[in-house]
Amino acid sequence: MSSNGKRKPKIGVFKFASCDGCQLSLLDAEDELLAVAGAVEIAYFPEATRAELKGPYDICLVEGSIITHHDAERVQEVRRKCKTLVTIGACATAGGIQALRNWKDVDEMVRMVYATPQFISTLKMSTPVAEHVEVDFELRGCPINKYHLIELISATLIGRKPNIPTYSVCIECKRKMNVCLSVARGIACLGPATQAGCGALCPSFDRGCFGCYGPMESANTASLTEQFRILGQTDEEISRAFRGFNAWAWQFRKASEECEKR
Amino acid sequence: MRTGASRTIRVDTLARVEGEGALLINMSGERVTDVKLKIYEPPRLFEAFLRGRHYSEAPDITSRICGICPIAYQMSAVHAIERALRIHIDPAVRLLRRLFYCGEWIESHALHVYMLHAPDFLGYQDAIAMARDHKEVVERALRLKKIGNRLVQVLGGREIHPISAAIGGFHKVPSKQQLAELVEDLEWALEASLETVRFTATLPFPNFEQDYEFVALRHPDEYPFNEGRLVSNRGLNIDAAEYEDHFRELHVKHSNALHSVIRGRSSYLVGPLARFNLNFDKLPQVAQKAALEAKLPPPVKNPFRSIIVRAVELIFACHEALRAIREYEPPAAAHVELPKRSGTGWAITEAPRGILYHSYTFDENGLIQNAKIVPPTSQNQKRIEDDLRDYAATLVAWPLDEATWKCEQAIRNYDPCISCATHFLKLRIEKDPESA
């Protein structure tokens, strides 16, 4: 076991349909990387190393959504090999931007992009990892916050719950003393319904939040939709706003579908 | 070794590349009979779901094609759409975009040179293992990478998928003071880049040269980022709007992937080697001098030496970033007003790995009707296989595991980004069409 102090806990990093950005966050933790590598055994992380240690792994970081039959089987194997499975990022946690296919005819999309569509093998839906296997913890974000990742690894190693905020981006804005873009300037902002984690980046750069961290626990999307209408947004625009990198997260999905139905 | 026998070099999961790929080389005696760089990264269909989205969303959406070079996607997208809208950006915005790109080149090249590629030359599985024997080298790498990332963070809010790029400019531009705070680090980074050239020049290189067609942007006054004509050493000289007239994507059965070729010719090479060979005269003196001291006069035709060329580009990026910061005066407005009109626009910019082509057509409401994206790795893919075909033939006498590692290293010469590649790569699972 990892707690006996003899064997370093093994970490595996697995990738499905994604941009690689969330696992890159680990390499982007320049100040912490060598310390992390000292505390754990990086047992499987193809983006960084040729070396490969066999499972089981103590912590698996899983990036990406499931969009092929092969990956739907592979994610089961990954689950069998790991003690704690953590999804990292919007793709693994909510299906990612590629979940926009879930409202469309995938065969037609494939024909649009590919010259020989009959050779393409892909699923009709892009689904989060939790729709396939049990997930122990989800790290939100497109991309994730690298400090959340370090916190998650540290917390898991000592057996406590990671301290990751679940409140909305609005709280982060207030802490930074940002003037509310929506109230003061009439800019549509997903902040009230979006989970914190980025540090209210977009409002700090004079633009509305576009929901990278997905819906917060108690997102009031109905009220936010109404606010967007007051600001002059059309149903089509509101639907598009909810259909971003976390489009398939149920709260955002429901909100976009309600706008579409009107 | 077993020179008469047939053997297979096989790597099921290519490591130290971005994304998922595999390699298969079949050899019969001294002859390489088949080379397959397989891409099994799943297709995410970006070009299809961009249809119906507003053009203002394209920079943020397309940046999600690649977590390693999101700025490249944002830059090609904003320039293509600005061309369609027929708007012109403020010169200060133009300068800031160059600075933004410098940050991405610094973090991406530092990552590749030290953490993905150098371990091959020195015989380590990864940079962490390398750090045990060469701690100061890896620490230099991490600090250099961090400085590139910090530059991106100041301009764009965060390193991966920054949020400030906008059609017509930026959502918000930095103050002179914010940029001035980066100068000290960048001065250190410039010195560290010079050291990187000296370090990479000492690595062992196989004696292997190829006759490439190099393709890169060329600008009359600058080493290229966002502007210029697309040129090659074999007479290509075109505007981005003509790209699709000159380049084709082939469905090649043996490779499971779509290959870009120049019409009427064949494979070509994009990226640091091409930029360096075609634009050496536009590099600042300090970078030219370092290259010549490292015995690297253009044209460089040994792909393994691309690691030194990336280091030379690190010098350029740090030098250029310092220049941009010195000259920067904030623009009157962060972005220009956008007219309401339909249009078609094209752009090519220089991602760390080579040229990235975007084109968009949108209607008068700004909704995208057609999008096309051709990333650098798709363009290099055929070239990588061509390299491997010739290179593997030189490894016949090598033990299989060493030959395999050498072939992996040859792929990593290109810093391939398979995640990028797959939105265009016509991924093909081998099976009968009837059973599909």
HADDOCK unambig.tbl for C-alpha pairs under 7 A between the chains (distance, minus, plus):
assign (segid A and resid 17 and name CA) (segid B and resid 41 and name CA) 6.91 0.50 0.50
assign (segid A and resid 17 and name CA) (segid B and resid 42 and name CA) 5.71 0.50 0.50
assign (segid A and resid 19 and name CA) (segid B and resid 64 and name CA) 5.97 0.50 0.50
assign (segid A and resid 19 and name CA) (segid B and resid 65 and name CA) 5.37 0.50 0.50
assign (segid A and resid 19 and name CA) (segid B and resid 66 and name CA) 4.61 0.50 0.50
assign (segid A and resid 19 and name CA) (segid B and resid 67 and name CA) 5.16 0.50 0.50
assign (segid A and resid 19 and name CA) (segid B and resid 419 and name CA) 5.61 0.50 0.50
assign (segid A and resid 20 and name CA) (segid B and resid 18 and name CA) 6.53 0.50 0.50
assign (segid A and resid 20 and name CA) (segid B and resid 19 and name CA) 6.61 0.50 0.50
assign (segid A and resid 20 and name CA) (segid B and resid 66 and name CA) 6.70 0.50 0.50
assign (segid A and resid 20 and name CA) (segid B and resid 67 and name CA) 5.38 0.50 0.50
assign (segid A and resid 20 and name CA) (segid B and resid 419 and name CA) 7.00 0.50 0.50
assign (segid A and resid 21 and name CA) (segid B and resid 66 and name CA) 6.86 0.50 0.50
assign (segid A and resid 21 and name CA) (segid B and resid 67 and name CA) 3.70 0.50 0.50
assign (segid A and resid 21 and name CA) (segid B and resid 68 and name CA) 6.25 0.50 0.50
assign (segid A and resid 21 and name CA) (segid B and resid 160 and name CA) 6.41 0.50 0.50
assign (segid A and resid 30 and name CA) (segid B and resid 142 and name CA) 5.39 0.50 0.50
assign (segid A and resid 30 and name CA) (segid B and resid 146 and name CA) 6.30 0.50 0.50
assign (segid A and resid 46 and name CA) (segid B and resid 15 and name CA) 4.44 0.50 0.50
assign (segid A and resid 46 and name CA) (segid B and resid 16 and name CA) 5.95 0.50 0.50
assign (segid A and resid 47 and name CA) (segid B and resid 15 and name CA) 5.50 0.50 0.50
assign (segid A and resid 47 and name CA) (segid B and resid 16 and name CA) 4.41 0.50 0.50
assign (segid A and resid 47 and name CA) (segid B and resid 17 and name CA) 5.54 0.50 0.50
assign (segid A and resid 47 and name CA) (segid B and resid 18 and name CA) 5.94 0.50 0.50
assign (segid A and resid 48 and name CA) (segid B and resid 15 and name CA) 6.75 0.50 0.50
assign (segid A and resid 48 and name CA) (segid B and resid 16 and name CA) 4.89 0.50 0.50
assign (segid A and resid 48 and name CA) (segid B and resid 116 and name CA) 6.69 0.50 0.50
assign (segid A and resid 48 and name CA) (segid B and resid 126 and name CA) 6.33 0.50 0.50
assign (segid A and resid 49 and name CA) (segid B and resid 15 and name CA) 5.86 0.50 0.50
assign (segid A and resid 49 and name CA) (segid B and resid 16 and name CA) 5.74 0.50 0.50
assign (segid A and resid 49 and name CA) (segid B and resid 125 and name CA) 5.67 0.50 0.50
assign (segid A and resid 49 and name CA) (segid B and resid 126 and name CA) 4.67 0.50 0.50
assign (segid A and resid 50 and name CA) (segid B and resid 15 and name CA) 5.17 0.50 0.50
assign (segid A and resid 50 and name CA) (segid B and resid 16 and name CA) 6.94 0.50 0.50
assign (segid A and resid 50 and name CA) (segid B and resid 125 and name CA) 5.14 0.50 0.50
assign (segid A and resid 50 and name CA) (segid B and resid 126 and name CA) 6.63 0.50 0.50
assign (segid A and resid 51 and name CA) (segid B and resid 125 and name CA) 5.65 0.50 0.50
assign (segid A and resid 67 and name CA) (segid B and resid 42 and name CA) 6.88 0.50 0.50
assign (segid A and resid 68 and name CA) (segid B and resid 42 and name CA) 6.73 0.50 0.50
assign (segid A and resid 98 and name CA) (segid B and resid 44 and name CA) 5.48 0.50 0.50
assign (segid A and resid 100 and name CA) (segid B and resid 49 and name CA) 6.55 0.50 0.50
assign (segid A and resid 101 and name CA) (segid B and resid 49 and name CA) 7.00 0.50 0.50
assign (segid A and resid 109 and name CA) (segid B and resid 48 and name CA) 5.40 0.50 0.50
assign (segid A and resid 112 and name CA) (segid B and resid 48 and name CA) 6.15 0.50 0.50
assign (segid A and resid 113 and name CA) (segid B and resid 45 and name CA) 6.74 0.50 0.50
assign (segid A and resid 113 and name CA) (segid B and resid 47 and name CA) 6.53 0.50 0.50
assign (segid A and resid 113 and name CA) (segid B and resid 48 and name CA) 6.25 0.50 0.50
assign (segid A and resid 114 and name CA) (segid B and resid 426 and name CA) 5.72 0.50 0.50
assign (segid A and resid 118 and name CA) (segid B and resid 433 and name CA) 5.69 0.50 0.50
assign (segid A and resid 118 and name CA) (segid B and resid 436 and name CA) 6.13 0.50 0.50
assign (segid A and resid 119 and name CA) (segid B and resid 428 and name CA) 5.26 0.50 0.50
assign (segid A and resid 119 and name CA) (segid B and resid 429 and name CA) 6.12 0.50 0.50
assign (segid A and resid 119 and name CA) (segid B and resid 433 and name CA) 6.30 0.50 0.50
assign (segid A and resid 119 and name CA) (segid B and resid 436 and name CA) 6.86 0.50 0.50
assign (segid A and resid 120 and name CA) (segid B and resid 427 and name CA) 6.45 0.50 0.50
assign (segid A and resid 120 and name CA) (segid B and resid 428 and name CA) 5.40 0.50 0.50
assign (segid A and resid 120 and name CA) (segid B and resid 429 and name CA) 6.41 0.50 0.50
assign (segid A and resid 121 and name CA) (segid B and resid 429 and name CA) 6.46 0.50 0.50
assign (segid A and resid 143 and name CA) (segid B and resid 160 and name CA) 6.55 0.50 0.50
assign (segid A and resid 143 and name CA) (segid B and resid 161 and name CA) 6.93 0.50 0.50
assign (segid A and resid 201 and name CA) (segid B and resid 157 and name CA) 6.18 0.50 0.50
assign (segid A and resid 202 and name CA) (segid B and resid 163 and name CA) 6.61 0.50 0.50
assign (segid A and resid 205 and name CA) (segid B and resid 164 and name CA) 6.67 0.50 0.50
assign (segid A and resid 205 and name CA) (segid B and resid 171 and name CA) 6.17 0.50 0.50
assign (segid A and resid 205 and name CA) (segid B and resid 172 and name CA) 5.33 0.50 0.50
assign (segid A and resid 206 and name CA) (segid B and resid 171 and name CA) 6.17 0.50 0.50
assign (segid A and resid 206 and name CA) (segid B and resid 172 and name CA) 6.30 0.50 0.50
assign (segid A and resid 207 and name CA) (segid B and resid 171 and name CA) 6.61 0.50 0.50
